[in-house]
Each structure stands twice: as structure tokens, then as C-alpha cells.
Amino acid sequence: MMSKLLEPGYEGDSELTFALQSEFNKGFPLENLRPLLTSDNLYTQAAAAYLVAEANSKMSYKMNCVVAEIADLLDSESSGIRFDAIEALLGCTTPADGAVLGRLMLRLDDEHAGVRWRVVQFICLAERWQLRLAVENAATLRPDSAFKTLVNAYGQYNMPSAKDLPRLLANPDAVLRRFVAAVAIRPRQVIIERFVAIVEQSDDAEIRKIAADCREGYLRPIYAIEPSVLKRASSETSKGETQNSGC
């Protein structure tokens, strides 16, 4: 299967890709992905990017052996490959991969809206250390951009205050707006409803979509809950206690 994907004339084969995915799930060494990830054939790269993105949820920590090769896909001419690379890097990076995370964060300025959305998802789902390293290294890689401002801002608070949020969302720099919107809806345990509502009021359609996708659940980890859920649970508990006391 590997040899077929590496043939010069390979033009994509979903059945072959799925078959190889099954082999990796059975224990086929992930190091064997390296020649696929570094291939000059865009179809082979796309298959490899899909495989590492799909492996993210099952064996992400094991993929660190090819983290440098995955990072190089961030510069692919294919937006789909860049999209999948970001998905994979969310799970397979370590604190030693700061430069890789910085390159990922730079894609918040990607020309393709879908890739920018995937970086927003990274911001929402990343561990605190991943987000810190991503912003700091992006600022180092591109010191004349908004990322230097983001380093200063992120060092001051975990998320914008309700007072500062409207001003930051109106900033002329689109990258800063996207980052602030993502940090504002970034959950800890509970989604902060008032912050989502503020993001929804932005004049920027892309920023409003970030809020909408938050409400749909695409930008939150599975453990995050909304205040309305807490209120309902509290109400049901109180009701149950009242009924029990009546018995």
C-alpha cells in the first residue's frame, strides 16, 4: 500500500487511504508516514495529512515522531492539507515544539477562511501551555505583526474582560480580532455566555461565525458546558429536594 501511494503517478485513492489507516490502527509504525508526508506528490501529501489528522484522536502522542514533517505541511499549497496539519498538531505537539506551534499560529492570517477557522479551533481547544508557546513563537517568527501585541495581551489576562472585549473586537487588525474572539469563547469548564454574546455583535462576519460555531459546539471541548445547563441542573435539583421534603 505504501508503495502505491509513493508512485510518481499517484492521483488519489480513498479506498487505499482507508486501508492504510486501518493498518496504522492495528499498530503499523507511525514512523512509516514520513515518506508520505515528505512526498512531492500533492495527492500523497493529502493522504498523509488525512491519516495524521484522523490519528489525532486515537494515537496523537505517538505522532510526535513525525511532528516536524507534519509542521512542514503548514506551508502546503493545498488548503485542505494545511487544515489537516493543524488538526494533527493540536494533539501531537509537546512543550519542546514551540517553533512548530508558532508556525501554526501564523496561519491565523491564512488566505483560506477554512484554515483560519481551524486555527481558531486550535485556540479554543489547546492546552494553556500550547497557546502560550504558539503566541510567543509566532511573535518571534513575525515580530512586525499583531502577534507581538498578542504576547503582551495574553500575558495580562487569560481572556479579555467584558469591558475590553468590544474595543479589541473592533481593532483594525483582522488577526487580532480573530484571536481575541477565539480567546473570548475559549472555555475552561463553563462557556461564558456574555462573552459569546459580545462576539456575536461584531461587525466582522468572520468573527460572528466564530460565535455561531461556538454555540453549535464546534469550538468547545467535550467537557465544557454552558451556564444554561448549570441553571437547569440547579433548578431540577431544587425541585427534587422540594418534592422529597414533601414526602
C-alpha positions in Angstrom: 0.0 0.0 0.0 2.8 2.4 0.9 4.5 1.8 -2.4 1.3 2.6 -4.3 0.9 5.9 -2.5 4.5 6.8 -3.3 4.3 6.1 -7.1 5.0 9.2 -9.2 1.7 8.9 -11.0 -0.4 8.5 -7.9 -3.6 10.6 -8.2 -5.5 9.7 -5.0 -7.4 6.6 -3.9 -9.7 6.9 -0.9 -10.0 3.1 -0.5 -6.3 2.7 -0.4 -6.0 5.5 2.2 -8.7 3.9 4.4 -7.0 0.6 4.1 -3.7 2.1 5.2 -5.5 3.9 8.1 -6.7 0.5 9.3 -3.1 -0.8 9.3 -2.0 2.1 11.4 -4.8 1.5 13.8 -3.6 -2.1 14.1 -0.1 -1.0 15.1 1.7 -0.3 11.8 4.6 2.0 12.9 3.7 5.7 12.6 7.3 6.4 11.5 6.3 4.9 8.2 4.3 8.0 7.5 7.4 10.1 7.0 8.0 9.3 3.3 4.3 10.1 2.6 4.4 13.4 4.5 7.6 14.5 2.6 6.5 13.4 -0.8 6.5 15.9 -3.7 3.2 14.5 -4.9 0.3 16.6 -3.6 -2.1 13.7 -3.6 0.3 11.6 -1.5 0.7 14.6 0.9 -3.1 14.9 1.1 -3.5 11.2 2.0 -0.8 11.5 4.7 -2.3 14.7 6.1 -5.7 12.9 6.3 -4.1 10.0 8.1 -2.3 12.1 10.8 -5.5 14.2 11.3 -7.6 11.1 11.8 -4.9 9.5 14.1 -5.1 12.7 16.3 -7.9 11.4 18.5 -6.5 7.8 18.9 -2.7 8.0 19.0 -1.8 11.6 18.9 1.0 11.5 21.4 2.7 8.8 19.3 2.8 11.0 16.2 5.4 13.3 17.8 8.0 11.3 16.0 6.9 13.0 12.7 5.9 16.4 14.2 8.5 18.2 12.0 7.2 16.7 8.9 3.6 17.5 9.8 4.6 21.1 10.5 6.0 21.4 7.0 2.6 20.7 5.7 1.5 24.1 7.1 3.2 25.6 4.0 1.4 23.3 1.5 -0.2 24.9 -1.5 -3.3 22.9 -0.6 -5.7 24.5 2.0 -7.0 21.0 2.8 -3.6 19.8 3.7 -2.9 22.8 5.9 -6.3 22.3 7.5 -5.5 18.6 8.4 -2.0 19.5 9.6 -3.4 21.9 12.2 -5.8 19.2 13.4 -2.9 16.8 13.9 -0.6 19.3 15.6 -3.1 20.0 18.3 -2.7 16.5 19.6 1.0 15.6 18.9 3.0 18.7 20.0 4.9 18.9 23.2 6.5 21.8 25.2 9.6 21.2 23.0 7.7 22.1 19.9 7.3 25.9 20.5 8.6 26.8 17.0 6.1 24.4 15.4 3.2 25.9 17.4 4.3 29.4 16.3 4.1 28.4 12.7 0.7 27.0 13.3 -0.5 30.3 14.9 0.8 32.3 11.9 -2.0 30.5 9.9 -4.5 32.7 11.7 -3.6 35.0 8.8 -4.1 32.3 6.2 -5.7 33.3 2.9 -8.2 30.5 3.2 -11.1 31.0 5.6 -11.3 27.3 6.5 -7.7 27.2 7.6 -8.2 30.3 9.7 -11.2 28.6 11.3 -9.1 25.6 12.1 -6.6 27.9 13.9 -9.5 29.4 15.9 -10.5 25.9 16.9 -6.9 25.3 18.0 -7.0 28.4 20.2 -10.3 27.2 21.7 -9.1 23.6 22.4 -5.4 23.9 23.0 -3.8 23.4 26.4 -2.7 26.6 28.1 0.9 25.9 27.5 0.3 25.2 23.8 -1.5 28.5 23.4 1.2 30.5 25.2 4.0 28.9 23.2 2.1 29.4 19.9 1.6 33.1 20.5 5.2 33.7 21.8 6.8 31.9 18.9 4.6 33.5 16.3 5.7 36.9 17.7 9.3 35.8 17.3 8.8 34.5 13.8 6.9 37.6 12.7 7.8 40.5 15.0 6.2 43.1 12.8 2.7 41.6 13.0 -0.1 41.6 15.6 1.4 38.7 17.4 3.7 40.9 19.4 0.6 42.7 20.7 -0.9 39.3 21.4 2.0 38.3 23.6 1.5 41.4 25.7 -2.2 41.0 25.8 -2.2 37.3 26.6 0.3 37.9 29.4 -2.1 40.2 31.1 -5.2 38.0 31.3 -6.5 34.6 30.4 -9.3 36.1 28.4 -10.4 39.7 27.7 -12.6 41.4 30.2 -16.2 42.3 29.3 -15.1 45.9 29.3 -12.1 45.5 26.9 -13.7 42.9 24.6 -15.8 45.3 22.3 -12.8 47.6 21.8 -10.5 44.6 20.9 -13.0 43.1 18.5 -13.2 46.5 16.7 -9.4 46.6 16.2 -8.3 47.3 12.6 -6.1 44.2 12.6 -8.1 41.2 11.5 -5.6 38.7 13.1 -6.0 40.4 16.4 -9.8 40.4 16.1 -9.8 36.6 15.3 -7.5 35.8 18.2 -9.5 37.9 20.7 -12.8 36.3 19.5 -11.3 32.8 19.9 -9.9 33.6 23.4 -13.2 35.1 24.4 -15.2 32.0 23.7 -12.4 29.7 24.8 -14.0 27.6 27.5 -12.5 26.5 30.8 -15.3 24.4 32.3 -18.2 26.7 31.6 -18.8 28.8 28.4 -19.1 32.5 29.4 -22.3 33.5 27.8 -21.9 37.2 28.0 -18.6 37.0 26.1 -20.2 34.9 23.3 -23.0 37.5 23.1 -20.4 40.3 22.7 -18.6 38.4 19.9 -21.9 37.9 18.1 -22.3 41.7 17.9 -19.1 42.2 15.9 -19.3 44.0 12.5 -17.0 41.4 11.1 -18.9 38.4 9.6 -16.0 36.0 10.2 -16.0 37.0 13.9 -19.7 36.4 14.2 -19.3 33.0 12.6 -16.8 32.1 15.4 -19.5 32.9 17.9 -22.1 30.9 16.0 -19.8 27.9 15.7 -19.2 28.1 19.5 -22.9 27.9 20.1 -23.1 24.9 17.7 -20.4 23.1 19.7 -17.7 23.0 17.1 -15.3 25.1 19.1 -15.5 23.6 22.5 -14.0 20.6 24.2 -16.4 17.8 25.3 -16.1 18.8 29.0 -17.3 22.4 28.5 -20.8 23.3 29.4 -23.0 26.3 29.1 -24.4 28.3 32.1 -27.9 27.4 31.0 -27.1 23.7 31.7 -26.0 24.6 35.2 -29.1 26.6 35.8 -31.3 23.8 34.6 -29.5 21.2 36.7 -29.7 23.5 39.7 -33.4 24.0 39.1 -34.1 20.3 38.7 -32.1 19.6 41.9 -34.1 22.2 43.9 -37.3 20.8 42.5 -36.4 17.3 43.5 -35.4 18.4 47.0 -38.7 20.2 47.4 -40.7 17.1 46.3 -38.7 14.8 48.6 -39.2 17.1 51.6 -43.0 17.0 50.8 -42.9 13.2 51.1 
